[in-house]
Amino acid sequence: MARARIPQGQGDQAVAAALAGDADRPMTATAVRYLLQVLADRYPGGAVEVRVPPYGAVQCIEGLQHTRGTPPNVVETDPAVWLQLATGSRGWTDALESGAVRASGSRADLSGRLPVWRAS
């Protein structure tokens, strides 16, 4: 069953609120899920799984499709770091080297694909 899509206006509003520090837990969840949705829309595929517990995960990037068990290419981080990475306020290399992002697999590098959102 397909997940309900977050409309752009609602997603943009949630991201702006989260970045401003004005988001409650449900609004933060919407912001995180919206940014994951944008990543998956922009880079469709199933080669990499991006996880932001407890709010969501998506498969993205062209390549071998993963269907069962633990995927070979996984990126995982917390909601605050995901918001920073997806909006460009933190760089991929910094987050990776500091341990704020865990990435495994030969394709689990999002450096050329982030940020996916800019304030308009």
SVG drawing of the C-alpha trace seen along z (x, -y; Angstrom):
<svg xmlns="http://www.w3.org/2000/svg" viewBox="-2 -33 38 44">
<polyline fill="none" stroke="black" stroke-width="0.4" points="0.0,0.0 1.4,-3.4 2.0,-6.0 0.0,-9.2 2.0,-12.0 2.7,-15.2 1.6,-18.2 4.4,-20.7 2.8,-23.6 2.3,-21.5 5.8,-20.1 7.4,-23.5 5.5,-24.9 6.6,-22.0 10.3,-22.3 10.3,-26.1 8.8,-25.6 11.2,-22.9 14.2,-25.0 12.9,-28.0 12.5,-25.8 8.8,-26.3 7.8,-22.7 6.2,-20.2 6.7,-16.5 4.0,-15.9 5.2,-18.9 8.8,-17.7 7.7,-14.3 6.0,-15.9 9.1,-17.9 11.3,-14.8 9.0,-12.7 8.5,-15.4 12.3,-15.8 12.6,-12.0 9.8,-12.2 11.6,-14.9 14.8,-12.9 13.1,-9.8 11.2,-11.8 14.4,-13.5 16.5,-10.3 14.1,-7.4 15.3,-3.8 15.9,-1.2 19.7,-1.0 20.0,-3.0 17.7,-3.1 17.7,-6.3 16.4,-5.9 15.5,-8.7 14.0,-6.9 11.5,-7.2 9.8,-9.1 10.5,-7.4 12.7,-5.7 12.8,-5.7 14.5,-3.8 16.2,-5.9 18.9,-6.1 19.1,-4.0 20.8,-0.6 20.1,2.8 16.7,3.0 16.6,4.3 13.6,6.2 14.3,8.3 16.3,8.2 18.9,5.5 19.8,3.5 23.4,3.4 23.4,-0.4 22.0,-2.2 22.2,-5.8 20.8,-6.4 20.7,-9.6 18.4,-11.4 15.7,-13.9 17.7,-17.0 20.7,-16.0 18.5,-14.9 16.8,-18.4 20.3,-20.0 21.6,-17.8 18.5,-18.0 18.3,-21.8 22.0,-22.5 22.8,-23.8 25.2,-20.9 27.5,-19.2 27.6,-15.5 31.3,-15.1 31.1,-16.9 28.1,-14.8 29.7,-11.5 33.1,-12.3 31.5,-13.3 29.4,-10.1 26.1,-12.0 25.4,-9.9 26.0,-6.2 26.5,-5.1 27.3,-1.6 27.7,-0.2 29.4,-1.4 26.5,-3.5 25.6,-5.1 27.0,-8.5 24.5,-11.3 27.1,-14.1 26.2,-14.9 22.4,-14.7 22.0,-17.0 20.5,-19.5 17.1,-18.7 15.3,-21.8 16.0,-25.5 13.8,-28.2 12.0,-30.2"/>
</svg>
